[in-house]
Amino acid sequence: MRRAAAIVTLVMLASFARAGVDEFTWTLPAGFPEPAVPADNPMSVAKVALGEVLFADPRLSITGQYSCQSCHSPARAFTDGLVRSRGATGEALPLNAPTLLNVAYNASLGWRDPNLRTLEQQMRGPLFNEHPRELGLAGRERELERELQGDPRLSRSFAAAFPGVATPVTMDNVIRAIAAYERTLLSGGSPFDRYVFGGDHGAISERQKAGMQLFFSARTGCSACHSGINFNGEWVDHDHREAAPVFADTGTGVAVRVPTLRNLPLTAPFMHDGRFATLDAVLDHYERLATDPAADARLRRAPLTTIELQQLQAFLLSLAENPQVP
């Protein structure tokens, strides 16, 4: 399985801390807090390893040809590059597939529902939705459990991931394992991170530094929505006590969750409906909204100059682990 360049994927497949103990240890990028983990789904090395396998397993679809990875490819920062994703049966889905990188820090999941607060909750949508159908497993849960139980390698992996459980191969445990794996998909090695958290003053260019000042200034207002470690407006601590999802109307008349700005070169097309193919088109869109009296108040401001737009775009690219420096 390929990985985007320099993406920090914290799957601890190697060693146990001591014989017989499956102890998971976070290795976090500088400046990142430890992600919150539900009490009923603690992390373990075996569970994360199982989740990675299940994430790419096409048996988790009605056609046997589709998997979580089909919409969330590691090579594309866990997106699919489509304007709007397609389900296992080819049905067009209503929304663009968001990146899963740093999803452990999201206060809510998906684009529209602020009440989807955990990965375990969210995953039931793509697995069991029927309108539209994504993976299409509704009504096939027992059949899938029997199929996975009949796979000796997977059966052993479930037993290791859920020790002491009489029947470890269950749909609920499939979801728990994949959620544990997704929490390890961390990205925090961008030039911005090296500059801010590593003290490397040469990590970003002078143009990017000027763009960074613009980004966090009242001049642009970008950080009114895109603040925090993940640039999605959500300030979180270990327990997510301060976490609250941030929603905004970006010109469609419908408020959607503010997405991360990290790894933009790999996550196009942009916006919840994938309507913009390039970052230039996104910035042009916000320039139009800046002078629209009907736009969200957080988006209204004086227009930017050509130079300021170039500086701002340069800064946004510094948030990528495979940057394209203008």
Phi, psi and omega in degrees: 000126181282158176231145173299149186305129172065012176292133179275104178250108191268061176265112186271078185276344187277248201276150167273152180297322173207162187305129175084359181245121183265080188258126179264134178235125176289137168242102192258147172299153179304134177088353183265132175282162176292130181297149173287142181229131179301142182299331182268009177216063182295153180286146170208156180300314183295323181291319179295318179297317177297317180299322179296320179294314181294326179303327183257007186271115182290350175294345178274039176210158183294332182267346185071016182232008187227151179213176174305322183293341180296325177262346184228075185281130177303329182289344180241038181056038177062041167234186182237357178076004180264154175300309174225137185292167176236144179280180185298331181267006180093359181292133179290133178266157187282347190227160175284144180283116179283158176296149174263357179295130181065019180296340178299339182263358180288135177283336172216162185244158182079194184254329195241340188253106180291350183270354174277094191260345180231157177296327179296318176296310187299322187295337180294335177298294181299330180289318192240355178305145176241340181224083006273163176273127178257272177276337169075035184268358180303126181087352181248012185302310183294322178299317179294318179302316179296321181294316180291323178297327180281355176267107187304319182295313180292322179301318177294322180294320176297318180297323178288325183283332182230068185293147178079003180264129184298320180233085186286335183275091177226161178298321179300321180284331170303312181295317180299318182293315180295319179298319178298317177298314183299329179293343180269000184274086187247142179229112181208034181240029181285166173305322176302315180296319180294326179288310186281313186263339181257352179071019179270098186288347176265003184291331178235154184281170177296324177296319179292324176295320177295321177294325177295318177298318177298314184303318184266009182261163174292343180301317180257325183074010183303318185285355174296329176250326188252066177249182177085172185299332183253007178055040175230016174084001185256115178264117186235148168248189186302322183264004183058028182296328182262004186283134174213130179295143180251124180243148179209151174268116183261029174107008179252354184087001180233130178282133178231161180295137178289123183273165172295153175257004181286146174060039182302321182302335183262354189250008176293154000285163192254165181081166185296335179252009175064027189282346182243127183277335186229160176293326175303317181294323178296313181295322176299319179299315181289334173295321178292319180292334183301330182248014179267114182296343180270354184285161173310133184303331180291344183262349185274134182191178174287146179300151177271153174282167178301317180296318179296321177296321177295318178295318181295316178296320179300318178296317181300324178289340177287350178274001181263144177281347173237066192293152168247100187274119180294000000 
